[in-house]
Amino acid sequence: MSHIRAVINLDAVRHNTARLIELAQGAGVMAVVKANAYGHGILPVARAAIEAGATWLGVAQLDEAVELAAKLEPHRGNTRILAWLYHPEADFAGAVAAGVDLAVSSLTGLDGIGQAIERTQPSRTNAANPTSATTPARVHLKLDTGLGRAGAPGSQWPDLVKAALRLQSEGLIVIEGVWSHFAYADDPGNPTIAGQITAFEAGIELARSLGARFKVRHLANSAALATALPVTYDLVRPGLALYGLSPIPQVASASELGLVGAMALESYLSLVKPVPGGQGLSYGHSYITPRDTITGIVPVGYADGLFRSASNHGPVRVGGRNLAVAGRICMDQFVLDLGLGALDQAGDRVVLFGPGLDGEPTVQDWADAAGTIAYEITTRLPGQIERYYVGRGTSGGRLL
């Protein structure tokens, strides 16, 4: 048995996708599966989301998008894939050939895409064979409405739109969409939200006045959907909520939002032994046993993605009861104070987190214990950790 495994419930992914479709109020749903589907496994999650009705997939890194496009066949159908982070000299032509849409935030990025497609256009050097032209790149122009990250600032937006229109007239690109991203959607009532919506709509109107037409407009992330912001437009981009985690834990839990956690993290007790009262446990003796007790070793540590900051706080479930890490989390193990008279034995199952349906700790509980956010808990899990899939379309952890 592996010392640790992540159990991924694909039925939960399907359930969450269906719930997000309800919240989208008629808009299409882009399931964001970047960063290996937030640590859940990009291909199985993408397939489950498509089966549940997602019409788009969102991936940050271009190479991950191209790889996903290749592996997803023949399950992809008409599902589109959008990527938004790439090197200026990336293989744009290869990405376009793979059917990946490209986000554009600057003239530099736009020029790189245009030049890459132009180099693959036989019709430009062979007028006798104009039908052999390469498919133009589908681009989504990104406007920075206030996040201060990617996207063209308002001062550069008109030039970006004009340049895109020029490349579209030359047959090198097709302007597919316009989008932006919130800075404070997880803070309902924050004044920046209204400001960004206003800036987004003003940017769309300016682009239209210049002649641009957009098939899809997208602004809403998981938090915007969870707080029912009126910004569903044509497409929404839920990420965290797809995995059954609340993007607004200070306002509503995952269950209150109708979501089901998709991942459980499991290990086992590798050693159980008696320890006298007054004994320090683990490095630095930050935990001292208050009485004679039984301790258990769990062979999981920060090398497996756990936060050391969750020492003395990280919750686990053993033998039907919830306990906390006793002492510091080490590189490859931590200690539990099982209590005097504990009947636990080496080999017994330990659940670090799960959906919480049986009282076990959740991803959010670990985030709170570590002083971080739920996103970090699942995305930190190393790729070598076994992902075991359950739910429809699986058999013994394998996909059918």
C-alpha positions as CSV (number, residue, x, y, z in Angstrom):
1,M,0.0,0.0,0.0
2,S,1.2,3.5,-0.8
3,H,1.9,5.6,2.3
4,I,-0.5,8.2,1.0
5,R,-3.2,8.4,-1.6
6,A,-5.7,11.0,-2.8
7,V,-9.1,9.5,-3.5
8,I,-10.9,11.5,-6.2
9,N,-14.7,11.1,-6.5
10,L,-15.6,11.9,-10.1
11,D,-19.3,11.8,-9.3
12,A,-18.7,14.8,-7.0
13,V,-17.0,16.6,-9.9
14,R,-20.1,15.9,-12.0
15,H,-22.4,17.0,-9.2
16,N,-20.5,20.2,-8.8
17,T,-20.5,20.9,-12.5
18,A,-24.2,20.5,-12.6
19,R,-24.6,22.8,-9.7
20,L,-22.4,25.4,-11.3
21,I,-24.5,25.2,-14.5
22,E,-27.5,26.1,-12.4
23,L,-25.7,29.1,-10.9
24,A,-24.6,30.2,-14.4
25,Q,-28.2,31.1,-15.3
26,G,-28.0,30.0,-18.9
27,A,-24.4,30.9,-19.6
28,G,-21.9,28.4,-20.7
29,V,-19.5,26.9,-18.1
30,M,-15.8,26.8,-18.5
31,A,-14.4,24.2,-16.0
32,V,-11.0,25.5,-14.9
33,V,-8.7,22.5,-14.7
34,K,-5.4,24.3,-14.5
35,A,-2.6,23.1,-12.2
36,N,-3.5,19.5,-12.9
37,A,-7.1,20.2,-12.0
38,Y,-6.1,21.8,-8.7
39,G,-4.2,18.6,-7.9
40,H,-7.1,16.3,-8.7
41,G,-5.8,15.0,-12.1
42,I,-6.5,17.0,-15.2
43,L,-7.7,14.3,-17.6
44,P,-10.2,12.5,-15.4
45,V,-11.6,15.7,-14.1
46,A,-11.9,17.2,-17.5
47,R,-13.8,14.2,-18.8
48,A,-16.1,14.2,-15.8
49,A,-16.9,17.9,-16.2
50,I,-17.6,17.5,-19.9
51,E,-19.9,14.6,-19.2
52,A,-21.8,16.8,-16.7
53,G,-22.3,19.6,-19.3
54,A,-19.2,21.9,-19.2
55,T,-18.7,23.3,-22.7
56,W,-15.2,24.9,-22.1
57,L,-12.1,23.9,-20.2
58,G,-9.7,26.6,-18.8
59,V,-6.0,25.9,-18.4
60,A,-3.4,28.5,-17.5
61,Q,-0.2,27.1,-19.0
62,L,-0.2,26.6,-22.8
63,D,1.8,23.4,-22.7
64,E,-0.7,21.9,-20.3
65,A,-3.6,22.9,-22.6
66,V,-2.0,21.3,-25.6
67,E,-1.3,18.1,-23.7
68,L,-4.8,18.0,-22.5
69,A,-6.2,18.5,-26.0
70,A,-4.2,15.5,-27.3
71,K,-5.1,13.2,-24.4
72,L,-8.8,14.2,-24.3
73,E,-9.6,12.8,-27.7
74,P,-12.1,11.3,-28.4
75,H,-13.9,12.5,-25.3
76,R,-13.6,16.2,-26.1
77,G,-16.4,16.5,-28.6
78,N,-17.1,20.2,-29.2
79,T,-15.6,21.3,-25.9
80,R,-13.2,24.3,-26.3
81,I,-10.0,24.8,-24.4
82,L,-8.6,28.3,-23.4
83,A,-5.0,28.9,-22.3
84,W,-3.8,32.3,-21.0
85,L,-0.1,32.0,-19.9
86,Y,2.7,31.3,-22.4
87,H,6.2,32.3,-23.5
88,P,6.3,35.1,-26.2
89,E,7.9,32.6,-28.6
90,A,5.6,29.6,-27.7
91,D,4.5,27.2,-30.4
92,F,1.2,29.1,-31.1
93,A,0.7,27.4,-34.4
94,G,0.9,24.0,-32.7
95,A,-1.5,25.1,-30.1
96,V,-4.0,26.4,-32.7
97,A,-3.7,23.2,-34.6
98,A,-4.6,21.4,-31.4
99,G,-7.7,23.5,-31.1
100,V,-6.6,25.6,-28.2
101,D,-8.0,29.2,-27.9
102,L,-5.5,31.8,-26.8
103,A,-5.9,34.7,-24.4
104,V,-4.2,37.9,-25.4
105,S,-3.2,40.7,-22.9
106,S,-0.7,42.7,-24.9
107,L,0.4,43.8,-28.4
108,T,3.5,41.7,-27.9
109,G,1.5,38.6,-27.3
110,L,-0.8,39.4,-30.2
111,D,2.1,40.0,-32.6
112,G,3.7,36.7,-31.6
113,I,0.5,34.8,-32.4
114,G,0.0,36.6,-35.7
115,Q,3.5,36.0,-36.8
116,A,3.4,32.3,-35.9
117,I,0.2,31.8,-37.8
118,E,1.5,33.9,-40.8
119,R,4.6,31.6,-41.0
120,T,2.3,28.6,-41.5
121,Q,0.1,30.2,-44.1
122,P,0.9,28.5,-47.5
123,S,-1.5,30.8,-49.3
124,R,0.8,33.8,-48.6
125,T,3.6,32.3,-50.6
126,N,1.5,30.1,-52.9
127,A,-1.3,32.1,-54.3
128,A,-2.2,29.1,-56.5
129,N,-3.3,27.2,-53.5
130,P,-5.2,29.5,-51.2
131,T,-7.4,26.8,-49.7
132,S,-4.4,25.3,-47.9
133,A,-4.2,28.2,-45.4
134,T,-3.8,27.3,-41.7
135,T,-6.7,27.8,-39.4
136,P,-6.5,31.2,-37.8
137,A,-6.0,31.5,-34.1
138,R,-9.0,32.0,-31.9
139,V,-8.2,34.7,-29.4
140,H,-9.8,36.2,-26.3
141,L,-8.8,39.7,-25.6
142,K,-8.2,40.4,-21.9
143,L,-8.9,43.7,-20.3
144,D,-7.3,44.6,-17.0
145,T,-10.3,46.1,-15.1
146,G,-8.5,46.5,-11.8
147,L,-6.8,43.3,-10.7
148,G,-3.5,44.6,-11.8
149,R,-2.3,41.3,-13.2
150,A,-2.6,40.1,-16.8
151,G,-4.7,42.1,-19.3
152,A,-4.4,45.3,-21.2
153,P,-4.8,48.4,-19.1
154,G,-7.4,50.9,-20.2
155,S,-4.7,53.1,-21.8
156,Q,-3.6,50.3,-24.1
157,W,-7.0,48.7,-24.7
158,P,-7.9,50.6,-27.9
159,D,-4.6,49.8,-29.5
160,L,-4.9,46.1,-28.7
161,V,-8.4,46.0,-30.1
162,K,-7.4,47.8,-33.3
163,A,-4.4,45.5,-33.8
164,A,-6.6,42.4,-33.3
165,L,-9.1,43.7,-35.9
166,R,-6.2,44.2,-38.3
167,L,-4.9,40.7,-37.9
168,Q,-8.5,39.4,-38.2
169,S,-8.9,41.2,-41.5
170,E,-5.8,39.5,-42.7
171,G,-7.2,36.1,-41.8
172,L,-4.6,35.4,-39.1
173,I,-6.9,35.4,-36.1
174,V,-10.5,35.3,-35.1
175,I,-11.6,37.5,-32.2
176,E,-13.6,35.0,-30.2
177,G,-14.0,36.6,-26.8
178,V,-13.3,39.3,-24.3
179,W,-12.6,38.7,-20.6
180,S,-11.3,40.0,-17.3
181,H,-10.8,38.8,-13.7
182,F,-12.0,40.0,-10.3
183,A,-9.8,41.1,-7.5
184,Y,-12.3,40.9,-4.7
185,A,-15.2,38.7,-5.8
186,D,-14.7,36.7,-2.6
187,D,-15.4,39.8,-0.5
188,P,-19.1,40.6,-1.2
189,G,-19.8,44.3,-1.1
190,N,-16.2,45.4,-1.8
191,P,-16.4,48.6,-3.9
192,T,-13.9,47.3,-6.4
193,I,-16.4,44.8,-7.7
194,A,-18.8,47.4,-9.1
195,G,-15.8,49.3,-10.5
196,Q,-14.5,46.3,-12.3
197,I,-17.9,45.5,-13.8
198,T,-18.2,49.1,-15.0
199,A,-14.8,49.0,-16.5
200,F,-15.5,45.7,-18.2
201,E,-18.7,46.9,-19.8
202,A,-17.0,50.2,-20.9
203,G,-14.2,48.2,-22.5
204,I,-16.6,46.1,-24.4
205,E,-18.5,49.1,-25.7
206,L,-15.3,50.8,-26.8
207,A,-14.2,47.6,-28.6
208,R,-17.6,47.4,-30.3
209,S,-17.3,51.1,-31.4
210,L,-14.1,50.1,-33.1
211,G,-15.8,47.3,-34.9
212,A,-15.0,44.3,-32.7
213,R,-17.7,41.6,-32.1
214,F,-17.4,39.1,-29.3
215,K,-19.0,35.6,-29.3
216,V,-18.3,35.1,-25.6
217,R,-17.8,37.6,-22.8
218,H,-16.6,36.1,-19.5
219,L,-15.8,37.6,-16.1
220,A,-17.4,35.4,-13.4
221,N,-15.2,33.1,-11.3
222,S,-16.3,30.7,-8.6
223,A,-16.7,33.5,-6.0
224,A,-18.8,35.6,-8.4
225,L,-21.1,32.6,-9.0
226,A,-21.3,31.8,-5.3
227,T,-22.3,35.4,-4.4
228,A,-24.7,35.7,-7.3
229,L,-23.1,38.7,-8.9
230,P,-25.0,39.7,-12.1
231,V,-22.0,39.0,-14.4
232,T,-22.7,35.6,-16.0
233,Y,-22.7,37.1,-19.5
234,D,-22.1,34.3,-22.0
235,L,-19.6,32.2,-20.1
236,V,-18.4,31.7,-16.5
237,R,-15.1,30.3,-15.3
238,P,-15.5,28.3,-12.0
239,G,-12.4,26.8,-10.6
240,L,-12.3,26.0,-6.9
241,A,-16.1,25.3,-6.7
242,L,-15.7,22.6,-9.4
243,Y,-13.8,20.6,-6.8
244,G,-16.5,21.1,-4.1
245,L,-14.7,23.8,-2.1
246,S,-16.2,27.1,-1.1
247,P,-14.6,30.2,-2.6
248,I,-16.2,32.2,0.1
249,P,-15.7,30.1,3.3
250,Q,-16.2,33.2,5.5
251,V,-19.7,33.6,4.1
252,A,-20.9,30.1,3.1
253,S,-19.5,26.6,3.4
254,A,-19.3,24.2,0.5
255,S,-22.4,22.3,1.7
256,E,-24.3,25.5,2.0
257,L,-23.5,26.3,-1.6
258,G,-24.7,22.8,-2.7
259,L,-21.2,21.5,-3.4
260,V,-19.5,18.2,-2.6
261,G,-15.8,17.9,-1.9
262,A,-14.2,15.7,-4.6
263,M,-10.9,14.8,-2.8
264,A,-10.1,12.7,0.3
265,L,-6.5,12.3,1.5
266,E,-5.7,9.0,3.2
267,S,-2.8,7.3,5.0
268,Y,-2.4,4.9,7.8
269,L,-0.8,4.4,11.2
270,S,2.7,3.0,10.7
271,L,3.5,2.6,14.4
272,V,1.5,2.6,17.6
273,K,3.2,2.7,21.0
274,P,2.8,3.7,24.7
275,V,4.4,7.0,25.8
276,P,4.6,8.3,29.4
277,G,3.2,11.6,30.5
278,G,5.5,14.5,30.2
279,Q,7.1,13.2,27.0
280,G,7.8,15.7,24.2
281,L,6.7,14.7,20.7
282,S,8.5,15.5,17.5
283,Y,11.1,18.2,16.9
284,G,11.3,21.0,19.4
285,H,8.9,19.2,21.8
286,S,6.1,21.8,21.0
287,Y,3.7,19.2,22.3
288,I,4.1,17.5,25.7
289,T,1.9,14.5,26.6
290,P,-0.3,15.6,29.5
291,R,-0.6,12.0,30.8
292,D,0.4,8.5,30.0
293,T,-0.9,7.8,26.5
294,I,-0.7,5.9,23.2
295,T,0.8,7.6,20.2
296,G,0.6,6.8,16.5
297,I,2.9,7.7,13.7
298,V,1.4,8.8,10.3
299,P,4.0,8.5,7.5
300,V,3.0,11.8,5.8
301,G,4.8,15.1,6.0
302,Y,5.7,18.3,4.3
303,A,7.4,16.4,1.5
304,D,3.9,15.1,0.7
305,G,2.5,18.6,0.6
306,L,1.4,19.1,4.1
307,F,2.0,22.6,5.6
308,R,4.4,22.6,8.5
309,S,2.4,25.6,9.8
310,A,-0.4,23.1,10.6
311,S,1.8,21.5,13.4
312,N,-0.3,21.0,16.6
313,H,-3.4,21.9,14.7
314,G,-3.8,19.8,11.5
315,P,-7.0,17.6,12.0
316,V,-7.2,13.9,11.1
317,R,-9.8,11.2,11.6
318,V,-8.8,7.8,13.2
319,G,-11.1,5.1,14.3
320,G,-14.2,7.3,14.1
321,R,-12.8,10.2,16.1
322,N,-11.1,13.4,15.1
323,L,-7.7,14.3,16.5
324,A,-5.1,16.9,15.9
325,V,-1.4,16.6,14.9
326,A,0.6,16.4,18.1
327,G,3.9,18.3,17.7
328,R,5.7,19.5,14.6
329,I,4.9,18.0,11.2
330,C,8.2,16.6,9.9
331,M,9.3,15.9,6.3
332,D,7.8,12.5,6.1
333,Q,5.7,11.9,9.2
334,F,3.8,13.3,12.1
335,V,2.6,12.1,15.5
336,L,-0.9,11.7,16.9
337,D,-1.8,11.5,20.6
338,L,-4.3,8.6,20.4
339,G,-5.2,8.7,24.1
340,L,-4.8,6.3,26.9
341,G,-6.6,3.1,26.2
342,A,-6.7,3.6,22.5
343,L,-7.3,0.4,20.6
344,D,-5.8,1.6,17.3
345,Q,-3.3,-0.6,15.6
346,A,-0.5,-0.2,13.1
347,G,-2.1,-0.3,9.6
348,D,-5.3,1.4,10.6
349,R,-6.7,3.9,8.1
350,V,-6.1,7.6,8.7
351,V,-8.2,10.3,6.9
352,L,-6.5,13.7,6.7
353,F,-9.4,15.3,4.9
354,G,-12.5,14.4,2.9
355,P,-15.8,15.9,1.9
356,G,-16.9,16.0,5.6
357,L,-20.0,13.8,5.0
358,D,-18.9,11.4,7.8
359,G,-17.6,14.0,10.2
360,E,-14.0,13.8,8.9
361,P,-12.0,17.0,8.5
362,T,-12.2,18.9,5.2
363,V,-9.8,20.7,3.0
364,Q,-11.0,23.9,4.5
365,D,-10.3,22.6,8.0
366,W,-6.7,22.0,6.9
367,A,-6.5,25.4,5.3
368,D,-7.6,27.0,8.5
369,A,-5.1,25.0,10.5
370,A,-2.3,26.0,8.2
371,G,-3.3,29.6,8.0
372,T,-3.8,29.5,4.2
373,I,-6.5,28.9,1.6
374,A,-8.1,25.8,0.3
375,Y,-6.5,26.2,-3.1
376,E,-3.0,25.6,-1.6
377,I,-4.0,22.4,0.2
378,T,-4.9,20.4,-2.9
379,T,-2.5,22.0,-5.4
380,R,0.5,21.4,-3.2
381,L,0.1,17.6,-3.4
382,P,3.0,16.2,-5.4
383,G,2.3,14.5,-8.7
384,Q,3.8,11.2,-7.4
385,I,1.1,10.9,-4.9
386,E,-1.3,8.1,-6.0
387,R,-4.6,9.4,-7.3
388,Y,-7.3,6.8,-6.9
389,Y,-10.5,7.5,-8.8
390,V,-14.0,6.4,-7.7
391,G,-17.5,7.0,-9.1
392,R,-19.2,6.2,-12.4
393,G,-16.7,5.3,-15.1
394,T,-14.1,3.8,-12.7
395,S,-13.2,0.4,-11.6
396,G,-10.7,-0.3,-8.8
397,G,-9.3,3.2,-9.1
398,R,-8.9,2.9,-12.9
399,L,-10.8,4.8,-15.5
400,L,-13.0,2.8,-17.8
